[in-house]
Amino acid sequence: MISLQRRREPRKIEHIPLIAQGIDQRSTFFVELVFTENTSFSGACIELSNEVSIGQKLKIFFRVGQLENLAIASVRWVEKKDRRWRVGIKFEPSCETS
């Protein structure tokens, strides 16, 4: 688990619905509806039923108003919680230009 002293950005407790898509540690493709536990400017904490690896990329789909968005996130840490996994993700900078 990440130490509070190591955090560079403040966290906000928010339960935002997202869709996480990726490949789990058994090399099985998954798509899962999740809610954020907390968010920061560059990342979030989510809970998955699929075990993922540190450094792995996930596709995160979310809605802002009427717009559907896609973000690529890197798994920063993983923590087992009962039969699920708490996962810290950091959003990758967008490569798109306007």
C-alpha positions as CSV (number, residue, x, y, z in Angstrom):
1,M,0.0,0.0,0.0
2,I,1.2,3.5,-0.8
3,S,2.3,5.6,2.2
4,L,0.4,8.8,2.7
5,Q,3.8,10.6,2.9
6,R,4.7,9.5,-0.7
7,R,1.5,10.9,-2.2
8,R,2.2,13.9,-4.4
9,E,-1.4,14.9,-5.0
10,P,-4.4,15.2,-2.7
11,R,-7.0,12.5,-2.9
12,K,-10.8,13.0,-3.1
13,I,-13.2,10.3,-2.0
14,E,-15.5,9.9,-5.0
15,H,-17.5,6.9,-6.3
16,I,-17.4,7.5,-10.0
17,P,-18.6,4.6,-12.3
18,L,-16.0,3.4,-14.8
19,I,-15.5,0.5,-17.1
20,A,-12.1,-1.1,-16.8
21,Q,-10.8,-3.3,-19.7
22,G,-7.6,-5.3,-19.7
23,I,-5.9,-8.7,-19.5
24,D,-5.7,-10.4,-16.0
25,Q,-2.7,-12.4,-14.7
26,R,-4.2,-15.6,-16.2
27,S,-4.0,-13.9,-19.6
28,T,-7.8,-13.7,-19.8
29,F,-9.5,-10.6,-21.3
30,F,-11.9,-8.8,-19.0
31,V,-14.3,-5.9,-19.0
32,E,-15.6,-4.9,-15.6
33,L,-17.9,-2.1,-14.3
34,V,-16.1,-0.5,-11.3
35,F,-16.4,2.5,-9.1
36,T,-13.5,4.7,-8.0
37,E,-12.7,4.6,-4.3
38,N,-10.8,7.9,-4.5
39,T,-9.4,10.1,-7.2
40,S,-6.5,12.6,-7.7
41,F,-5.6,14.8,-10.6
42,S,-3.6,12.0,-12.3
43,G,-5.1,8.8,-11.0
44,A,-7.6,6.8,-9.0
45,C,-8.0,3.8,-6.8
46,I,-10.5,1.2,-8.1
47,E,-11.5,-2.3,-7.0
48,L,-11.4,-5.2,-9.5
49,S,-12.4,-8.8,-9.3
50,N,-9.5,-9.6,-11.7
51,E,-5.9,-9.7,-10.5
52,V,-3.7,-7.4,-12.6
53,S,0.1,-6.7,-12.6
54,I,2.0,-3.6,-11.6
55,G,3.0,-1.8,-14.8
56,Q,0.1,-3.2,-16.8
57,K,-2.0,-0.9,-19.0
58,L,-5.8,-0.8,-18.6
59,K,-8.4,1.0,-20.8
60,I,-10.7,3.1,-18.6
61,F,-14.0,4.2,-20.1
62,F,-16.0,7.0,-18.4
63,R,-18.7,9.5,-19.2
64,V,-18.7,13.2,-18.6
65,G,-22.2,14.6,-19.3
66,Q,-23.1,13.2,-22.8
67,L,-19.5,12.5,-23.8
68,E,-18.0,9.1,-23.5
69,N,-14.2,9.1,-22.9
70,L,-11.3,6.7,-23.0
71,A,-8.2,6.9,-20.9
72,I,-5.2,4.6,-20.8
73,A,-4.0,3.9,-17.2
74,S,-0.9,2.2,-15.8
75,V,-1.3,0.0,-12.7
76,R,0.9,1.5,-10.0
77,W,0.1,-0.9,-7.1
78,V,-2.2,-3.9,-6.3
79,E,-3.5,-4.9,-2.9
80,K,-5.6,-8.0,-2.2
81,K,-8.9,-7.3,-0.4
82,D,-10.9,-10.4,0.5
83,R,-11.6,-11.9,-3.0
84,R,-11.0,-8.7,-4.8
85,W,-8.1,-6.4,-5.7
86,R,-7.6,-2.8,-4.8
87,V,-5.7,-1.2,-7.7
88,G,-4.0,2.2,-7.9
89,I,-4.0,3.5,-11.4
90,K,-2.2,6.5,-13.0
91,F,-3.6,8.0,-16.2
92,E,-1.3,8.2,-19.1
93,P,-0.9,11.6,-20.9
94,S,-3.1,11.8,-24.0
95,C,-1.2,11.5,-27.3
96,E,-4.0,13.2,-29.2
97,T,-3.6,16.8,-30.5
98,S,-6.4,19.1,-31.5
